[in-house]
Amino acid sequence: MLKKKKSSVCAVILAAGTGSRMENATPKQLLPLKGQYILERVIHQVQKHPFEQIILVVGHEADALKRKTKIDSARVQWLTNEDYLRGQSTSFLTGLRNVRPSISSAMVFLGDQPFILDTTIAAIFKHGASKSEREAAGFVIQPCFKEVPGHPVYWGNIQTLSLSDISGDRGGLQQMKTVRKEAMEVKDPFISFDIDTPEDFTSAKKMAHYLT
């Protein structure tokens, strides 16, 4: 009997954007939410799960984010995307191209989504890792809540993916068109809630009781 390959997964957190819609001098990643910065909350949420590597891609105000975000973990690797003004795709590529060769798959998170449920992350991780162990080709698993897609997105068998044609501010959406994509229904309305505007931040503060 052939031995089933063991899947390993890297978390890639995209946090390089300018947050221009926030209309605030403070980077939105450093806005406080229930005693922690938004980005800190995302990182701590990710750290609860068995990712072998955690890549944090920053760009705008990179030094401030690194200095103020309190993270003490050997798994976390900070990467600065100098081309962040060219769009989210540059951060996506920076992250995926720095996943260790020994790691087969990646889960891509957004640095302004602190409300995603632990159970959602665990379910996507488990389903993606199992699929990666069974299959050799690249694939994508994207969570959906009531048919609305969101994050984190699982990229399986990333060594098989062609990343050279990705550009602009659509991140991995271009690549999704070239690989098998599975929509995974989850019971989590927060997968599509990112904090982009002052109104979003006001809503986030009102919902802070959901945070752990």
N, C-alpha and C positions, 0 to 999 in steps of 0.2 A: 504494500500500500504506500502511495506517495505521501510524504510528510507535508502537511499543510503549512504554508509559510506563515510566519508570525508578523502581524501588522504593527507598525509603530507610527505614532502621529505627532506632528508638530503643530502648535497653535501659533497663528500669525495674527497679531493685533495691529490694525491700521489706524494710526493716530497722527498723521503728518499734515492734515489739512489746516487751512487758515481759519476756518470757522467764520468766514466773512458775514454770513447771515445772522450771526449772533449779535453783531453791533456792540461788542464789548472789548475793551482793551485787554482784558484777561483772556488767555486762550481757553476755549470752552473745556478742554481736557482738564484744566485746573480750577474749574468752578466747583464750589463745595456742595456736597450732597450728603446729608446725614453724617457729618463729621469726617468725610473723606473727599478727596478730589474724585471727579467722575472717572478719570483714567485709572486711578488707584482701585476703584471699585471693580472696574472691568478686569484688571490684572488679577486681583485677589479672587474673583469669581473663576477665572481660568485656572488659577493655581490649585483649585480644589480637585482638579481632574488629572488623570495620569498621562499628561503630555510629556514626552521625552525632552522636548525643547519648546521654549516659548520665545518667539521673536516679536519684538516691539518696534515697529517702524514709525519713526518720528521725523518731522521736517520743520514746520513752522514752530518757532520758539523751542527748538530742540533742546538747547542747553537748560532752559528753565524747566522743561518737563523732566529731564533727567535729574536735575538738582532737587526738585521739590517732591517728586514722586518717591515715596518710601517703599522700596522693594528690596528684599534681601533673599535672593534665591539663585542658586547656581544654574537653574534651568533657564533663567531670563537673560536674553541677549538683546541689547539696545542696538538698533541700526538707524543711522541718519540718512534719509533720502534727500539728497541735495537738489533733486529735480522735482520736488513735490508740487511746484506751481504748474507743472505740465499735466497734472491730473492724477486721479487715484490709481490709475493703471501703473504708474511708476512705483508707487508704494507696494502694490500687489506684486509686481515683478521683483522688487527689492526683497520682499519677504520670501517668496517662493524660491528664488535663486540662492538663498542663503540657508535653506533647510539642509541639514546634514545628509550626505549621500546615503547613510544607513537607514534613514527614515523614509517610509514609503508614501505617507499621506500627510495632508495638512488640513486644518480647520481654520478658516479665515473669519476673524471677528472684527467689529468696528469699535473704535475707542470711545465712542459716544453712546454706547448701548449698555448701560449698567443694570438694566432690569431683567435681562434674560434669565429664565429659571434654571436652576441647577439640573432639574430633571430633564429639561430640553437639551442641554449640553450633553448630559450623560447618554440620552437616548440616541442622539445623532452620532456621538462618538462610537457607541456600541454597534450601531447598524453599519456605519461606514467601515469600521475596523473589520467587522465580520465579512463584509462584501469584498474588501480589499484582500483578505486572506483567500477568498474563493476565486477571484478573478484577476487577470493580468492586465487588462486594458484600463485606460484612464476613465474616470467617471466623476460625476458631481451629484451630491445630495444637497438639496436646498429645502429648508423647513418652510412650511406654509401654515398660516392660521386662517381658516375660512377662505382659502384660495389666494390669500395675499402672501407673497414670498418675503423672506427676510433672511436674517443671519443668526448663527454662524453657518457658513457654507463649507461642506466637507468636500475636499478635492482628493480623490483616491488615485493611488498609483501615479504620483505626480511626475515620476521620471519619464513616463510615456507621453507627457503633454508637450506640445509645441507652443512656446511662449513668445516667439519672436515677433508675431504680428499684432500684439496687444498694444494699444495706445489710447490716449485721451483720458476722460474722467469717468469711464464706465467700469473701471476695475476689471474683474474677471468675466464680465458679461459677454465679451467677444469670444473668449475661450469656451464659455458654456455652450455656444452654438456649434462647436466642433466635437464635443464629446457627449456621451450618453448622460442625460440629466434625469434625475429622479426627484419628484416633489414628495416630500415627507410631511404628512399632516401632523401638526403638534397642537397641544392645548396650551398655547402660550401667545397671548396678544402682543407681548413685548418684543417679539422677534423683528418687528418692523418699526419699532419706536426708537428713533435716534434723536438726540438733542441737537437740533440745528439752529433754532431760533429762540429769541427771548420767550416766546409763548410756549415753546417746548420745555424750556427750563422751568418756567412757572408750573407747568403741568407735572414735571418731574418732582419738584419740591412737594407738590400736593400728594404725590403718590409715594413719597419716601418711606412710608410705613411698610411698603412691600419689600424693601431692601433688608437683607440679613446682615 
